[in-house]
Amino acid sequence: MSTQPRTDPPGPGVAGAPAPSGGPLPPPSCPAHAVPLSGPRFHTEPILLYREMRRDHGPVVPVELPGGFPAWLVIGYRELHQVTNDPKLFPRDVGLWNQWPKVPADWPLRPMVGQRMPSIYFTAGAEHLRHLAMVEPALEAVDPFELRRHAEEFADRLIDRFCARGTAELVADYAMLLPVLVLARIIGFPDEEGPEIARGLNALADGGPDAIEAQMRVTGNMQRLLAAKRERPGADVTSRMLAHPEPFSDEEYVLDLMAITAAGHLPTADWIGNSVRLMLTDDRFAASLGGGRHSVGEAMNQVLWEDTPTQILAGRWAARDTQLGGCHIQAGDMLLLGLGAANGDPEIRQAAGFDALGGPGSGGRSFHDGNSAHFSFSYGEYRCPFPAQEIAEVIARTGIEVLLDRLPDIDLAVPAQTLVRRPSAFLRGMSVLPVQFTPAPTAGGY
């Protein structure tokens, strides 16, 4: 189901990757001037910002989280491969963080950094593998053809709401609704409950004053779903999780269902929005909007390389003192995964025979052609499970294709330079995406 042949990110010693440098160990410290992990440049000019970070700090950057908490941002492709491929040295064990004694209970990044919770997202080691053994087969059993039919149905329903107007705001009206409606159906919710799940998850994503209330509502929805599927199992993800031979607590089931839905929702919504924006603003894709589907896959893959929805992911914690990228990492230090920055690492592109833009030395080809060795789904033991990646891809690609089929002359309703990104260093998506098109008839939906 992948738009491109799947290839793992090359590590040291693999063709296409830089060889480890020899010589003595680096000095046991990095530059003392930490980069604040906030500010408009993360969403207005991240490529230039990461280039400056490499110039000033190298592949591992000392950063400061809001509240003054130190961390390391890994922006080198090779170094990120090392971190994600070594769960013993860099486990996803939030309890190791050496800053917890200083972190206040109301620190706003607590949900993002993680808590010790019994879910697939926050567990580590053997406990993580236990959850993965339940969740991954339940997702893998989703029929891709049925999934596409679900995505087409909901896409048509959403487009029916605005197609007669000739204008739409694609983030709020489409991209932020389609993934969660499809996900709600495949995990087992009745269709009439899908919009409520969508409202709750979008309120959580916004991180506004109603986020905690929204989390409680979504948790309640998951608890009711679990009880209903115990009484009447069906052909859905929740029923398959309940049928797994190893028992789990109700809390574990609910948290895993929350993780599946939340982790699959916003990144997929942003994958749709970022891909449509690229196709509407880049001449290489605009010429083929109305015909063929080759450009859709190319646009989606380019977004994963250049404009990936998850830019920074927390996190890993050092199990002991170690060296990484010329920096001395102390036991308990937090390492943030700079997925977007590592995808743009010029060293790995030059080693593969490309410059940063696919120019001289590329033979006229783009670095992205046939190349899926990006970090957009992370890597290693804690990567996004492959079935979840494929589900996200089917939803996103179907959503884009149906949109272009229904509204073939769709275009931006505002100058491209006025488009605004979500103000976040961690997530990269459009705040709004206003479009215009020739009014079209409905297909019969809501």
ABEGO torsion letter per residue (X at the ends): XBABBBBBBBBBGBBGBBBBBBEBBBBABBBABBBBBBEAAAAABAAAAAAAAAAAAEABBBBBBBGGBBBBBBABAAAAAAAAABAAABBBBAAABAAAAABBAABAAAAAAEBBBBBAAABBEAAAAAAAAAAAAAAAABBAAAAAAAAAAAAAAAAAAAAAAGBBBAAAAAAAAAAAAAAAAAAGBBAAAAAAAAAAAAAAAAGBAAAAAAAAAAAAAAAAAAAAAAABBBBBAAAAAAABABBBBAAAAAAAAAAAAAAAAAAAAAAAAAAAAAAAABAAAAAAAABEAAAAAAAAAAAAAAABABABBOBBBBABBBBBGGBBBBBGBBBBBBAAAAAABAAAAAAAGBBAAGBBGAGGBBAABGBAABAAAEBEAABBBAAAAAAAAAAAAAAAAAAAAABAABBBABBAAABBBBBBAABBBBABBBBBBBBBBBAGBX
